[in-house]
Amino acid sequence: MGSSINSSNSEWWRGAVIYQIYPRSFMDSNGDGIGDLPGITARLDHVASLGVDAIWVSPFFRSPMKDFGYDVSDYRAVDPLFGTLADFDAMLARMHALGLKLIIDQVLSHTSDQHAWFAESRSSRNNPKADWYVWADPKPDGTPPTNWLSVFGGSAWQWDSRRRQYYLHCFLTEQPDLNFHCTEVQDALLGEVRFWCERGVDGFRFDACNHQFHDALLRDNPPASLASIDEVSTVRADNPYAMQQHLYDKSQQENLVFLERLRQLLDGYGAVALGEVGDENAPPVMAQYTELGKRLHLAYSFSLLTADHRAKHLRHQVETLDLALAPTGGWGCWAVSNHDVPRVATRWSDGKAPDTRRDRLWLALLLILRGSASIYQGEELGLPESEVPFELLQDPYGRTFWPEFKGRDGCRTPMPWQADAPHGGFTTGTPWLPVYGPHLPLAIDNQADDPGSMLAFSRALLHWRRTQPLLRTGGIVFFDAPEPLLWFERRDGNRSLQAIFNMGSEPVTLALREALVPLQGHPLAATASVQGNSEKRMLALAPYGVFFGTPANEEEGHS
């Protein structure tokens, strides 16, 4: 069911589809209300049935859970909330039996403040790990050493009375940044990665990997322009983090050398590296980070995780990355949802009512773009963003910026497995976040046997994509088209496929540039039709319609 069409290929990741599991919310096996590794194992048949190549599992390591696992206190231990190392081994074995690869999340840029390394580092200025974190003296007036800001609001510096110094934290105060200028830190982190390589994982998703170095001279960031605050920032405009150009607190050139050391380690195990690049000018950083054979295998940014889904915007984001990657031979990975942003079914709805046609459109677009693709759990069901009342909110980010920003809990509520079971079949206890009522009719058991459901469509589209090799590796070229149309061609050698998407809620007609033969056999074929004669061919697209076609002069070969 889940076997990859190129599982024996060392470049299986190129054009692969990766399914992201947020373990707290996937499936709870023991009734404590929190999803766990045995719960994932019990539900792997569902993921395998989709036709994806790999699973990315968000952090399950020992953690105080201030940022729900992205604050690691022991890189080699499974947090008891999620199970044991034996549970991990069983999960990995089951994935491999189903033909699925496993990518685990590694948070190398920072640790929890409860990590033993930090406890030692903060104890004095002359202990063996004194330089393992980013410590700096205050300015003469006692203020922080730089103007750097935390992604989660406020200064990125926290005063520590034991050392009488500030430490850097680009995220929560409980997430102190490691000092990558210290070679011992690099060596220690490579050892943590090696531990999981030895356990047999197929790859790693490296969280915030462009945050791994800071400017050693501690220079202040300059202010951002007003235009960039609204257009290119990786955070909301009401977050002061958006008001700076982040020239010195991340994306430093020294990181390239460390990534080469990391790649050398991973190559020894055949493991793959997927990097998260949160940068206001992400494409050139991604191109450097994924330079062919040198550093990461592939990377993704936040470019399609915003609310802007105009065809013009989407084209600009894809073309900009493709242009940046071309000189380095790098590779991108696209995502339209993950555990950090509102679900795409709501984010790209323009406030309109739920519409399965729209959900099918975005999934088709994600799977046709050049690059690999990441699908977040529940997107195959068309789940909308959940509403979580303030009193039940868990995310510290949301509590800080409420009510203008409600945090990340709305995309993290539990998966609905059974429509009529308590808590959607996720747990027999009280779930850590409430199951969202409107999700229950979309539960997997309701959709599984319905040929018209979003789940049936997701399976059909994913399996069809596996029959189209050029979609995994072919190039991409865009054609001009008026809003709301997005028109591009995927080409590999003498084979090509043209794709035209109607991003709008009204039917549209378009004059074709050449005679195109509609591609049959895919689940969106009925949403578009070619009309007219050989001299004037018109394409009619239904609302949220999608057309796939090949030039009439190409020899037959698509199915």
N, C-alpha and C positions, 0 to 999 in steps of 0.2 A: 504493500500500500504506500509506504513512504519512501521507498528506495529512490535514491537520486539517479538521474539518467547518466551522470558522470561521476559516480561515487568513487571510481578507481582513479579518477583524474586528480592530480595534485592541485589543480586550479578549479576544484568543484565550486569554490566560493564566487567565481566570476559569473555574474548573472544569476546567482542563487537567490532563492526566496527564504528569508529567515523569519521565523515566528517568535515574537517576544512574549515570554511569560513573566508576569510580575507575581512572584510566588506567594506573597501575602494574600492575594486575591484570586488565585486560580482554583484551588480545591483544598479543603481542610479534611484531613483524614482522622483526626482525633477529637474533634468536638470542642477545641479551645477557641474557635472563632477566627483562627489565623491559618491561612493556607500553608502547606508544607511540602517537603520533597516526596513523601509517600503519596500525597494527594496528586502531585504532578504525575508520578509514575502510573497511578490508577487511571489517569485520563489521557494517556499518551496516544491511545488508539484514535481519539478524536483528532489530534493534531496530525497524525500520520495520514488520516483519511483525506486531509485537505490537499495533499500533494506538495508540501513544502520540502525544502532540502535540509534545513537546520533549525534548531531552537536556541534562542538566546534567553538564558535565565538570569534575571536581575539578582542582585546580591543576596546570598543566604548565609554569609559568614557571621561569626560571633560579633555582636554589636549591641551597644546600649539603645539602638533604634531611635536616636534623636532625629536622624534623617532616614529612618526605615531601611537600614542596611548599608547606606552609602557612607556611614561612619563606622569603619571596620576597627574592631579592637583585637582581632586575631585572624590573620589571613588564612590560616590553615585549619580552622575549626568551623564546623557547621553550627550555627546558633541553635540552641535547644528548641527554640520556637519552630524551627524548620526540620529538625530531625538530627541525624547522626551521619558520620562519614560512611557508615554502612548503608544508610538510606541513599546517600549520594551515589555510591557505587552501584546500587541496585537500579537507580534511575538511569544512570549512564548506560548500564548494560541493556536495559529495556529500550532506550533510544537507539542504540546500535543494532539491536535485534530487529527494530522496525525500519532500519535504513536511514535513520536520522542522525545528523551531526549535532554535537553539543558545544555551544559557545557560552562561556561563563563571564559574568561581569567582574572586572578587576578595577578597583579604585586605588590608583597608585599616587595620585597627586597629593592626597591628604589621608590622615587616619582619624580615628576617634581620639578624643582627649583621654579616653580610658585605655588606650593602647599602652602596653608596657614600655614601648620606646619613648612615648611622650612623658610618661611618669618619670623616667630616668632623666630625660632631656631637661625637664623643667626643675629638677631638684637642685641644680647648681649651674654655674657657668663653666665649670671645669670637669664635668663628669665625662665618661667615654662617649656619650651620645649628645653632648652639649650642642653640637652643631648639626644634629640630625633634622632639626626643624628650623624655620625661618625666624630667628630672634633679632631684635634690633633695639638700640637705645632710644629713649624718647628725645624729642627736640628739647632744647634748653627750657622751654616753657611747659614741658611735661606732655605736650600733645604727641599724637602718633608720628612715626618717622616719615610717612608719606601720606598723600591724600587718597590712596587706594581704597576702593569701596568693595564691600561684600555683595555678591549676587543676591543675597537674601536681605539686603538693606543695612545701612549704617556703615561704619568704618570696617575695613578688613583687618584691623589691628586690635588685639585684645591685651590689656595690661595684665601682667602676671606678677604678683607681689613677691613671690619667692625669688625670682631672678631679677626683679626690678627692671624688667624689660617688656617690650611688646612682642607678641608672636602673631604671625600672619595667618589669616583664615579667609580664603576667598569665598567660603560658603558660611555655614554656621560657626559660632564661636567654639562649639564642641568638635569642630573639624579642622584642627591645626594643619597647616601646609608643611609637607616634608621639604627639606632643603636638598634639591637635586644637584646643587653645586658641590655637595659632599659625596665623594666617590663611594664611601661606605654605605650611604643610603641607596645608591644605585645598585650596588652589589647585593644588599639585603633584599631589595624588591625583586631583583631577578631571581633570587632564591625562592621567594614566595611564588613567583610565576612557575618556576621549575617544578615545585611541589605538585601543582595541578597538571602540568604536562606529564609528569610521571604517573599520574592517576588516570591518564588516558583521554583528557578532554581534546576536542578537535579545534578549539580556538578560544579567543578571548575578545570581549568587547571592552575596550579601555575607556573608562569614564573620564570625561574632562581632560583628555590627554594633552591638550595644549596649555593646560595650567601647570605643567610639571616643572617649569622653571620660572623664576622671577628675575627682574633686572638686579644684578649684583650691586649696582651703584645706587639703588633705591631712589630713582628719579620719579618725580611726580608725573601723573598722567595729565595731559592737556585736556581742556574741555572739548566736548563734542559739539559739532554744529547743530543748529536747530533741525536741519533737514535730516541728519543722520539719526537723531533721537527717534524720529518717527519711522524712518525707512530701513535702517540697517541694524539697529540694536538687537541684541539677542534676548533682551528682556523688555518688559512693558515700559512705555514712556513715563508712567507715574512712579517708576522705580529710579532713585537717583543714580544707580549704576549706569543707566542709559545716558547720563550727562557727561560721561568721560570717553575719550579715546583711549582704549586699553592697550597702550603701547608698551608698557613696562611691567604689568602684573601678569601677563600671559603671552603665549605664542612667541617665546624667545628662541633665537637661532640655536642656542646650545642644546635645545631639545632634540635636534636632528641627530646629533651624535649618540644620545642615549637611545633613541628609537632604532638606530643601527645596531647597537648592542642587543636590544630586545629582539630584533628580527633574527639576528644570528642565533640566539638561544632558541627561538621558536622554530627556525628551520631545522634544527637538530631533531625536532619531534614531529615535524610536518604539521605544526599547529598554525592557525590563521589568526591575524590580528585585524580587528575592526575598531577604528577609532572614532570617538565622538569629538567633533571640533566645534566648540562654541566660540565663534569669533565674528566680529562685525564685518570682516573681510575674509570669509571662510575659504572661498575657492583657491586662492594661491597657497594658503596654508595646507589645505587638503592635497593639493598637487605636490607640494614638497614632502608631505608626510607619507604619501603613497607612491613616491617615485619608484618605478618598476624594479622590484627585487631588492630594494635597499632598506625600507622601513616598514610601515604598515602595509598590509595587503589592500585594504579598502577603508574608506572613511565616510562619515555622513555629517551633515550640519543641520541647522535649524531652518533652512531656506524654504521648505514646504510645510513647516509646522506653525505657520502664521495664519491669520484669518484671511489674508489676501489670496483669492483663488481665481483672479481674472486671468484669462488666457495670456494676455500680455505679460503679466507678472510671472506666470509659470514658465513661459517660453524664455524670459530673461534669465531666470534662475538656472534652468537646465542648460541653456547655451553658454552662460558664463562659466559654469563648472566644466562643461565639455571642452571649452576653449582653454581653460586653465590646465586641465589634465593632459591635453594632447602632447605637449612637449616632454612630459615626464613619464608618459605611459601609465599614469595613475588610474585608480578605479574608484568610483563613487558608489554609495548605497543610498537609496531614497526611502524616506518614510513620511507618511502624512499624519501619523499619530504615534504617540508613545506614552510612557508613564508620567511625562512632565507637562503635557499640553492637553487642552480640551479635545475630546474625541472629534474626529473629522466629520462625522455625521451631523454634529451640531455646529462645529466651527465653520464649515463651508455651506451652511444652510441659509445664510442671509436672514435668519429669523423665520424662515418658512417652516411649515409643518414637515414632519418626517416624510421622506420619499425614497422608497427602495430604488427607484431609477437613478437617483442622484448617488446613492451608496454604490450602486454597480458601476457608475461612471468613474468614481475616484479609484476604485479598486482596479478597474481596467487600465486607467492611466498609469497608476503606480507600476503595474506589471508590464507595461509596454515601453517605459522609458529606458534609455541606455543606462546600465548599471545593475547592481543588485538591489533587492527590495526587502524591506522589513515591515512585517504586518504585526500590529499590536493585538494581544488577546482580546477577543470580542468584536474586532472589526469585521471578521468573517460573518458575524451575525447582524451587522448594521446597528450596533448599540449606540444610542445617543449619549451625550454627556449627562451624568447624574447630578441631581441637586442634593447637596448635603447641607443640612442646617448648621449654623455656626456652633451650636452647643455640641454637635457630634463631630466637628472638624478635627482632624488629626494633624494635618500638615502645618508645620511652623511657618512656612512661607505664606500660606493663606491667612493664618491668624495675624501675621504682621501687616498684610496689605488689605485685609477685609475692610469694607465690602466691595471696593472697586475691583479687587482681584480675590477670588475665592479659593486660590491655591490649586493643588494638584489632586485633591481627593476625588473630584468629580469623574476622573478617568480611571480611578483606582478601586472603585467599588467592586464587590465580588462578581465573578462570572455566574450567569444564570444557567444552570444545568437542567433543572426540572421545573416546569412552569407551576405545577401545583404543590411542590414540596415546600416545607418551611425554609425560608431564606434561599429559595431557588435551588435547593439541593446542594448548596455550597458547604454548609456546616450543619451539624446537629445542635450547636451551641449558639452563642450570641456573636454575630460577625463583628470584626473589628471596625468595619464601616458598614452602614446599612445597605442591604440589597435594594436597588432602586426599583420601585414599583413598575414603571413603564418598561423595564427590562424583562419582566417575567413573561409577557406574551412572546418575547423573542428568544426564549430559552431554547437550548439545543434540542431537547426532546420534542418541542413543538415544531422546530424547523427541519429536523432530520429527515422526515419522510414526506416533506412537502416539496414537490419538484419546482414550485414557484417561489421558494424562499430564498433569502439572501445567502443562507448557508449552502443550499444546493447550487446557486449561482457561483459562489466562491470556489466550491470544489470543481465545478465544471470548467471555470476559467483557468484555475491553476493547473488542472490536468491538461487542458488544451495548450497552455503556454509551454508545457514540457515537450510538445510535439513541434515546436517552432524554434529550432536552434538559433536562428539569426537574432531572436529576441534576447538571447543570453549574451551574445558577444558582438552583434552588429553595431555599426555606427549610427549616428542620428543627424538629420538635417531638417530644419524647419522651413516651412513655406508661409508666405504672408497670407493672412486671412483676417477678416473683420471680427471684432468681438461679437458674440462670445465663443468664436471658433478657435480651436487649437489644431494645427495641421502639421504633421511631420512625417518623415520617412525613416525607416530603419533599413539599413543596407549592409550586406555582408557578401563581398564578391559580386557575383552577377545576380544575386537574389535580393529582392527588396519587398518591403511591406509598407504601404502608406496608411496612416492612422489619422482620422479626423474626429475630433470630439466637440460636441455641442455642449458647452458649459452652462447653457441657459435653460430656463424653464419653458421656453416657447419653441415651436418647430422652426427650422431654418432650412433654406435652400442655398446651395453654393454651386457656382459654375466650376467644373473641374478643369484642370490645366491639361489633362490628357485622358485618354480612355483608360478607365480603371475597371478591373473585373472584381466584383465583390467577393471577398473571401468567405467561404461557407464553413460550417462546422464549429463555429465559436458561438458562445451563448448570447452574444449581442447582435447577431446578424439581422434580426428582425427589426432593429431600431433605425435602420437606414436603408435607402434604396436609390439606385441610379436610374434616372429617367432621361428621355430625349433620344436623339439620333446620334450618328457618328460625328456630325458637325458641331452639335451643341449638346453636351452631356451635363445634366444637372444632378446634384446629389441632394436628396431630401433626408433631413435628419429629424427624428422625433425629439421632443424635449429630453435633454440629457442623453441624446442618441450618440452612438459610436459607429464609425465605419472603418472597416479594415479592407483594403483592397490591394491588388497587384496590377502593375501596368499590363495592358492587353498584349503588348509585344513580348512579354516574358514567357518563357516556356512553362508549361504546367509543372507543378511540383508541390504547391501548397495544398494542404488538406485541412 
